[in-house]
Amino acid sequence: MNTQTAPNYLPEVRNQYENYPYPAVDPELERTRIYIPVLEALDRLNYFCFSGKKDFSRPFRVLIAGGGTGDAVVALAEQLRDCPAEIIYVDLSQASMEVAQARARVRGLKNITWIRDSLLNLPNLGLGEFDYINCSGVLHHLADPDAGLKTLASALKADGAMGIMLYAKYGRMAVYQMQELLRLLNKGETDMQARVGNTKTMLSALPLTNWFHQSPRDVLNEVNSGDIGIYDLLLHTQDRAYSIPELYGFTEKAGLKILQFFSDDTRMGNNLYNPAHYIKDPALAEKAKALDSKEQHALAELLNGKIIKHTFYTAKSVPARPSPDDLDMIPLLGFDIFSEQEAICEAIRNAQDTVLLRQLSTGIDCIFRKTPHMEAIFQRIDGHVTLRDIFRMIMDSPSSKTQKANFQTLAQEFAIMFAAMGTYNWLFLRCKDTSPVVYSDVLQARVPT
């Protein structure tokens, strides 16, 4: 099928991404760093979507639907480099795909199949079903997002999962005000770069009363990132956003269930959609707690007021969440803190009754009650040893003999730490018969320089 005549296809959108491939990225940066988007870290993907049971050393089929300039496909292809994974990238923009391909070449990745087409044409491509589908920042640019999501759901295995990012309504209200303003100013202007020039001129003299000045930091960063960011944010020809109730309705119509929301604002972690994080009055907090999960998420979005995108996992059925009470599970550090294990052990050791873990790079303050064996537990977490074996090592050590350590008490201590650190995706669990996580230092070390 010719993508330019496919139903739901918007030629203006393709034209934009041919001229302004998004997001802007220099492929040469792959030589010095790897970027793992929030949805594409295999530690959290396994934990939230596959009950910690997915063994990536076995065949694993991935679809990147609307892959843009390659953030998701490069992250997954690098993590799955030595695995029997099949990774398929689909995008309608040649310019965007060329950037993604250049990034893959720099890293020496050869495990990606590249397809220039619309995700709407998936039924005609004969690609089969997938274990995981990423569709980040794409569906809200379709003329009919419902049709797009249903197309993706039809390509998802019954036990598969999907990672999606969609724009959020309330945090982008000022963006849509600016889009309307610029449509008026650019009326009749057909030259894309001229529209960008007019936008820059307007932004430089925007009255301080305009709501856009109060936009979240990430919105303002898009403007400061250059012409590509400006066009995608303020001049896009097809752009819609969702409130939480609309988002739930959107996914449910496609036969999908939301598994977990995430936040790019790591200081809040998974508290972003938790109304208890915002409501301090005990009576009101109890009222909020009585709401169902959809209503709690909707309330949190309204309380925050500046959520600009909804990033989440969804699936056809809800998998069980791995339990810290299962001693045969292997605890592992998240990508965000694997390099800080020694510093965290020191912080736990020096704490009195309360542990404060302050991550300066993100502004996170993780606080929890200190227990007698907490440092010993955390020190032994290496992503390979089960909780049972960690606890047995502690019980066999001379220092624990006088502190009455047993499996039950140590499990209780771990649960305290796991609940607090899990809020920031710092700790996960995986089954002992699955493959271990490869962290970013090892991932980057194998990139040709």
C-alpha positions as CSV (number, residue, x, y, z in Angstrom):
1,M,0.0,0.0,0.0
2,N,1.2,3.5,-0.7
3,T,1.4,5.2,2.6
4,Q,0.6,8.6,1.2
5,T,-2.9,7.3,0.3
6,A,-3.5,5.1,3.4
7,P,-6.5,5.9,5.5
8,N,-5.7,8.1,8.5
9,Y,-2.5,9.2,6.9
10,L,-1.7,13.0,7.0
11,P,0.7,14.2,4.3
12,E,1.5,17.3,6.3
13,V,2.8,15.2,9.2
14,R,5.1,13.3,7.0
15,N,6.3,16.5,5.3
16,Q,7.1,18.0,8.8
17,Y,9.2,15.0,9.8
18,E,11.1,14.9,6.5
19,N,12.1,18.5,7.1
20,Y,12.4,18.5,10.9
21,P,13.2,14.9,12.0
22,Y,12.3,14.6,15.7
23,P,13.8,14.5,18.2
24,A,17.0,16.3,17.1
25,V,20.0,14.2,17.9
26,D,23.6,13.9,16.7
27,P,24.4,10.3,15.9
28,E,28.1,10.8,17.0
29,L,26.9,11.2,20.6
30,E,26.4,7.4,20.6
31,R,30.2,7.0,20.9
32,T,30.1,8.6,24.4
33,R,26.8,7.8,25.9
34,I,23.7,5.6,25.7
35,Y,20.2,7.0,26.3
36,I,17.7,4.6,27.7
37,P,14.1,6.0,27.6
38,V,12.0,5.4,30.6
39,L,9.9,2.7,28.9
40,E,12.8,0.8,27.3
41,A,14.9,-0.2,30.3
42,L,14.6,-4.0,30.3
43,D,14.7,-4.1,34.1
44,R,11.4,-2.2,34.5
45,L,9.9,-3.7,31.3
46,N,10.3,-7.2,32.7
47,Y,9.1,-6.3,36.2
48,F,6.0,-4.4,35.2
49,C,5.0,-6.2,32.0
50,F,6.1,-9.8,32.4
51,S,6.1,-10.5,36.2
52,G,9.9,-10.6,36.1
53,K,9.7,-13.9,34.2
54,K,10.8,-12.8,30.7
55,D,14.1,-14.4,29.7
56,F,15.6,-12.1,27.1
57,S,18.1,-14.8,26.1
58,R,15.2,-16.5,24.3
59,P,13.4,-15.2,21.2
60,F,11.8,-11.8,21.8
61,R,9.9,-9.8,19.1
62,V,9.9,-6.0,19.3
63,L,8.1,-3.5,17.1
64,I,9.0,0.2,17.3
65,A,6.0,1.9,15.7
66,G,6.8,5.4,14.6
67,G,10.4,5.1,15.6
68,G,11.5,8.7,14.7
69,T,15.2,9.4,15.1
70,G,15.8,6.3,17.0
71,D,15.7,6.7,20.8
72,A,13.7,3.6,21.5
73,V,15.1,1.4,18.8
74,V,18.7,2.1,19.6
75,A,18.1,1.6,23.4
76,L,16.4,-1.8,22.9
77,A,18.7,-3.0,20.1
78,E,21.8,-2.3,22.3
79,Q,20.3,-4.0,25.3
80,L,19.3,-7.0,23.2
81,R,22.5,-7.0,21.1
82,D,23.6,-10.5,22.1
83,C,20.1,-12.0,22.4
84,P,18.0,-13.8,19.8
85,A,15.7,-10.8,19.5
86,E,13.9,-9.5,16.4
87,I,13.6,-5.7,16.4
88,I,11.5,-4.0,13.7
89,Y,11.5,-0.3,13.2
90,V,8.7,1.3,11.3
91,D,8.4,5.0,10.4
92,L,7.0,7.0,7.5
93,S,9.8,9.6,7.4
94,Q,12.9,8.8,5.4
95,A,14.8,11.7,7.1
96,S,14.0,10.4,10.6
97,M,14.9,6.8,9.7
98,E,18.2,7.9,8.3
99,V,19.1,9.5,11.6
100,A,18.1,6.4,13.5
101,Q,20.1,4.2,11.1
102,A,23.2,6.5,11.5
103,R,22.9,6.1,15.3
104,A,22.7,2.3,14.9
105,R,25.8,2.3,12.6
106,V,27.9,4.2,15.2
107,R,27.0,1.6,17.8
108,G,27.6,-1.3,15.4
109,L,24.1,-2.6,15.8
110,K,23.0,-5.1,13.2
111,N,19.8,-6.5,14.8
112,I,17.3,-4.1,13.4
113,T,15.0,-4.4,10.4
114,W,14.2,-1.1,8.9
115,I,10.8,-0.4,7.3
116,R,9.7,2.9,5.9
117,D,5.9,2.9,6.2
118,S,3.0,4.0,8.3
119,L,2.1,2.0,11.4
120,L,-1.4,2.0,10.0
121,N,-0.2,-0.3,7.2
122,L,0.9,-3.0,9.6
123,P,-1.9,-5.4,8.7
124,N,-0.6,-5.4,5.1
125,L,3.1,-5.9,6.0
126,G,2.7,-9.5,7.3
127,L,5.0,-9.0,10.3
128,G,3.1,-11.2,12.7
129,E,2.6,-10.6,16.5
130,F,5.0,-9.0,18.9
131,D,6.1,-9.5,22.5
132,Y,6.6,-5.7,23.0
133,I,5.5,-2.7,21.0
134,N,6.8,0.8,21.6
135,C,4.7,3.7,20.3
136,S,6.0,6.9,21.9
137,G,4.7,10.3,20.8
138,V,3.0,9.0,17.7
139,L,-0.7,8.2,18.2
140,H,-1.7,11.7,19.1
141,H,-0.4,12.9,15.6
142,L,-2.9,10.6,13.7
143,A,-6.1,11.8,12.3
144,D,-7.8,8.8,14.0
145,P,-5.7,7.7,17.1
146,D,-8.3,5.1,17.9
147,A,-7.7,3.3,14.6
148,G,-4.0,3.5,15.2
149,L,-4.1,2.0,18.7
150,K,-6.4,-0.8,17.5
151,T,-4.0,-1.6,14.7
152,L,-1.2,-1.9,17.2
153,A,-3.3,-4.0,19.6
154,S,-4.0,-6.4,16.8
155,A,-0.3,-6.9,16.4
156,L,0.3,-7.6,20.1
157,K,0.6,-11.1,21.5
158,A,-2.0,-12.1,24.1
159,D,0.7,-11.9,26.8
160,G,2.6,-9.1,25.3
161,A,2.9,-5.5,26.4
162,M,3.0,-2.0,24.9
163,G,4.9,1.1,25.9
164,I,3.1,4.3,25.0
165,M,3.6,8.1,25.4
166,L,0.7,10.5,24.7
167,Y,0.4,14.2,25.4
168,A,-1.5,15.2,28.6
169,K,-4.3,17.7,28.3
170,Y,-3.9,20.0,31.3
171,G,-0.1,20.5,31.3
172,R,-0.2,21.5,27.7
173,M,-3.0,24.0,27.8
174,A,-0.6,26.9,27.2
175,V,1.0,25.0,24.3
176,Y,-2.4,24.8,22.5
177,Q,-3.0,28.5,23.2
178,M,0.3,29.2,21.5
179,Q,-0.5,26.9,18.6
180,E,-3.7,28.8,18.0
181,L,-1.9,32.1,18.2
182,L,0.7,31.0,15.7
183,R,-1.9,29.6,13.3
184,L,-3.3,33.1,13.1
185,L,0.1,34.8,12.7
186,N,1.2,32.3,10.1
187,K,-2.0,32.3,8.1
188,G,-1.2,32.0,4.4
189,E,2.5,31.3,5.1
190,T,3.4,28.1,3.2
191,D,7.2,28.2,3.9
192,M,8.0,26.0,6.9
193,Q,11.2,27.9,7.9
194,A,9.3,31.2,7.6
195,R,6.8,29.9,10.1
196,V,9.7,29.0,12.5
197,G,11.1,32.5,12.1
198,N,7.8,34.1,12.9
199,T,7.5,31.9,15.9
200,K,10.9,32.9,17.2
201,T,10.1,36.5,16.8
202,M,6.8,36.1,18.6
203,L,8.4,34.1,21.5
204,S,11.1,36.8,21.9
205,A,8.4,39.4,22.5
206,L,5.7,37.3,24.2
207,P,3.9,39.4,26.9
208,L,4.6,38.2,30.4
209,T,0.9,37.8,30.9
210,N,0.8,34.9,28.5
211,W,0.4,31.5,30.1
212,F,3.2,30.0,28.0
213,H,5.7,31.6,30.4
214,Q,4.3,29.4,33.1
215,S,4.8,26.2,31.2
216,P,6.7,23.2,32.7
217,R,10.4,23.2,32.3
218,D,10.3,20.4,29.7
219,V,8.1,22.4,27.5
220,L,10.3,25.4,27.6
221,N,13.3,23.2,26.9
222,E,11.7,22.1,23.7
223,V,11.7,25.8,22.5
224,N,15.3,26.2,23.5
225,S,16.4,23.1,21.7
226,G,16.2,24.7,18.3
227,D,14.0,24.7,15.2
228,I,13.1,21.0,15.3
229,G,11.8,21.3,18.9
230,I,9.9,24.6,18.1
231,Y,8.2,23.1,15.1
232,D,7.1,19.9,16.8
233,L,5.8,21.7,19.9
234,L,4.2,24.8,18.5
235,L,3.6,24.4,14.7
236,H,2.5,20.8,14.5
237,T,-0.5,20.3,12.1
238,Q,-2.0,17.4,14.0
239,D,-1.8,17.3,17.7
240,R,-4.2,16.3,20.5
241,A,-3.9,15.5,24.2
242,Y,-5.7,13.3,26.7
243,S,-6.9,13.7,30.2
244,I,-6.7,10.6,32.4
245,P,-10.4,9.7,31.9
246,E,-10.0,10.1,28.1
247,L,-6.8,8.0,28.2
248,Y,-8.5,5.2,30.0
249,G,-11.4,5.3,27.5
250,F,-8.9,5.4,24.6
251,T,-7.0,2.2,25.8
252,E,-10.1,0.3,26.8
253,K,-11.7,0.8,23.4
254,A,-8.6,-1.1,22.0
255,G,-9.0,-3.9,24.5
256,L,-6.0,-2.8,26.6
257,K,-5.5,-2.3,30.3
258,I,-3.1,0.3,31.8
259,L,-0.3,-1.4,33.9
260,Q,1.8,1.4,35.2
261,F,2.4,5.2,34.7
262,F,5.9,6.7,34.7
263,S,7.2,10.2,35.1
264,D,10.2,12.0,33.5
265,D,10.2,14.1,36.7
266,T,12.3,11.6,38.6
267,R,12.0,13.6,41.8
268,M,8.4,12.4,42.1
269,G,8.9,9.0,40.7
270,N,5.8,6.9,40.7
271,N,4.1,9.3,43.1
272,L,3.2,11.5,40.1
273,Y,-0.2,9.8,39.8
274,N,-0.7,9.2,43.5
275,P,-3.1,11.8,45.1
276,A,-1.8,11.0,48.5
277,H,1.5,12.6,47.5
278,Y,-0.3,15.9,47.1
279,I,-3.0,15.8,49.8
280,K,-1.8,16.4,53.3
281,D,-5.1,16.7,55.1
282,P,-5.9,13.3,56.7
283,A,-9.6,13.4,56.1
284,L,-9.3,14.4,52.4
285,A,-6.5,11.9,52.0
286,E,-8.9,9.1,53.2
287,K,-11.6,10.3,50.7
288,A,-9.1,10.2,47.9
289,K,-7.9,6.7,49.0
290,A,-11.5,5.5,48.7
291,L,-11.6,6.3,45.0
292,D,-10.9,3.6,42.4
293,S,-7.5,3.7,40.6
294,K,-8.8,5.5,37.5
295,E,-10.3,8.3,39.7
296,Q,-7.2,8.5,41.8
297,H,-5.1,9.0,38.7
298,A,-7.5,11.6,37.4
299,L,-7.4,13.4,40.7
300,A,-3.6,13.4,40.8
301,E,-3.4,14.8,37.3
302,L,-5.8,17.7,38.3
303,L,-3.9,18.3,41.5
304,N,-0.5,18.4,39.8
305,G,-1.8,20.6,36.9
306,K,1.5,20.4,34.9
307,I,1.8,16.9,33.7
308,I,2.6,17.3,30.0
309,K,2.6,13.7,28.9
310,H,1.3,10.3,29.9
311,T,4.0,7.6,29.7
312,F,2.7,4.1,30.5
313,Y,2.7,0.4,29.9
314,T,-0.5,-1.3,28.7
315,A,-1.4,-4.8,27.8
316,K,-4.4,-7.1,27.0
317,S,-4.3,-8.5,30.5
318,V,-2.7,-7.4,33.8
319,P,0.3,-9.6,34.8
320,A,0.9,-10.3,38.5
321,R,3.5,-8.0,40.0
322,P,6.6,-9.8,41.5
323,S,6.4,-10.0,45.2
324,P,9.3,-9.2,47.6
325,D,7.9,-12.0,49.8
326,D,9.0,-14.5,47.1
327,L,12.5,-15.4,48.4
328,D,13.3,-17.1,45.1
329,M,13.2,-13.8,43.3
330,I,16.5,-12.0,42.4
331,P,16.6,-8.3,43.4
332,L,18.4,-6.0,41.0
333,L,19.3,-2.3,41.0
334,G,17.6,0.0,38.5
335,F,19.6,1.7,35.7
336,D,19.4,5.0,37.6
337,I,21.4,3.9,40.6
338,F,23.4,0.8,39.7
339,S,26.6,2.9,39.9
340,E,25.7,4.3,43.3
341,Q,25.5,1.1,45.4
342,E,28.6,1.9,47.5
343,A,27.4,5.4,48.3
344,I,24.0,4.1,49.3
345,C,25.5,1.5,51.5
346,E,27.5,4.2,53.2
347,A,24.4,6.3,53.7
348,I,22.5,3.4,55.3
349,R,25.5,2.7,57.5
350,N,25.8,6.2,58.7
351,A,22.1,6.8,59.3
352,Q,20.6,6.7,62.7
353,D,16.9,5.8,62.7
354,T,16.0,7.1,59.3
355,V,17.8,6.7,56.0
356,L,17.9,9.6,53.6
357,L,19.2,8.8,50.1
358,R,19.7,12.1,48.3
359,Q,20.5,11.7,44.6
360,L,22.0,15.1,43.5
361,S,21.8,14.4,39.8
362,T,18.0,14.1,39.9
363,G,17.0,15.9,43.1
364,I,15.4,12.7,44.5
365,D,15.1,12.3,48.3
366,C,14.3,8.7,49.2
367,I,13.5,8.2,52.8
368,F,12.8,5.1,54.8
369,R,13.2,3.6,58.3
370,K,16.6,2.0,59.0
371,T,16.6,-1.6,60.2
372,P,19.5,-3.7,61.6
373,H,20.4,-5.7,58.5
374,M,19.5,-3.2,55.8
375,E,23.0,-2.3,54.8
376,A,24.0,-6.0,54.6
377,I,21.0,-6.8,52.4
378,F,21.6,-3.9,50.0
379,Q,25.3,-4.6,49.8
380,R,24.7,-8.1,48.6
381,I,22.3,-7.1,45.8
382,D,24.1,-7.9,42.5
383,G,21.4,-8.9,40.1
384,H,22.4,-12.6,40.3
385,V,21.7,-13.8,43.8
386,T,18.2,-14.6,45.1
387,L,16.7,-13.1,48.3
388,R,16.9,-16.5,49.9
389,D,20.6,-16.8,49.3
390,I,21.2,-13.2,50.4
391,F,19.3,-13.8,53.6
392,R,21.1,-17.1,54.2
393,M,24.5,-15.4,53.8
394,I,23.5,-12.8,56.4
395,M,22.2,-15.4,58.8
396,D,25.5,-17.3,58.5
397,S,27.6,-14.2,59.2
398,P,28.9,-13.9,62.8
399,S,27.5,-10.3,63.2
400,S,24.0,-11.5,62.8
401,K,24.0,-14.1,65.4
402,T,23.2,-11.6,68.2
403,Q,20.5,-9.8,66.2
404,K,18.1,-12.7,65.7
405,A,18.1,-12.6,61.9
406,N,15.8,-15.1,60.2
407,F,14.1,-15.3,56.8
408,Q,10.9,-13.6,58.1
409,T,12.6,-10.7,59.8
410,L,15.0,-10.1,56.9
411,A,12.1,-10.3,54.4
412,Q,10.4,-7.6,56.4
413,E,13.5,-5.4,56.4
414,F,13.9,-5.8,52.6
415,A,10.2,-5.0,52.1
416,I,10.7,-1.6,53.7
417,M,13.6,-0.7,51.5
418,F,11.9,-2.2,48.4
419,A,8.8,-0.1,48.8
420,A,10.7,3.1,49.2
421,M,13.3,2.6,46.5
422,G,10.7,1.0,44.2
423,T,8.8,4.3,44.1
424,Y,11.8,5.7,42.1
425,N,12.4,2.5,40.1
426,W,15.6,1.9,41.9
427,L,14.9,-1.7,42.8
428,F,13.3,-4.5,40.8
429,L,12.8,-8.2,41.0
430,R,13.3,-10.9,38.4
431,C,12.9,-14.7,38.3
432,K,16.1,-16.7,38.9
433,D,15.8,-18.5,35.6
434,T,15.9,-15.3,33.5
435,S,18.8,-13.5,32.0
436,P,20.5,-10.8,34.1
437,V,20.3,-7.1,33.2
438,V,23.3,-5.5,31.4
439,Y,23.9,-2.0,32.7
440,S,24.8,1.1,30.7
441,D,28.5,1.0,31.5
442,V,28.9,-2.4,29.9
443,L,26.5,-1.4,27.0
444,Q,28.7,1.6,26.2
445,A,32.0,-0.2,26.6
446,R,31.2,-2.4,23.5
447,V,30.6,0.5,21.2
448,P,33.4,1.1,18.7
449,T,35.3,4.3,19.2
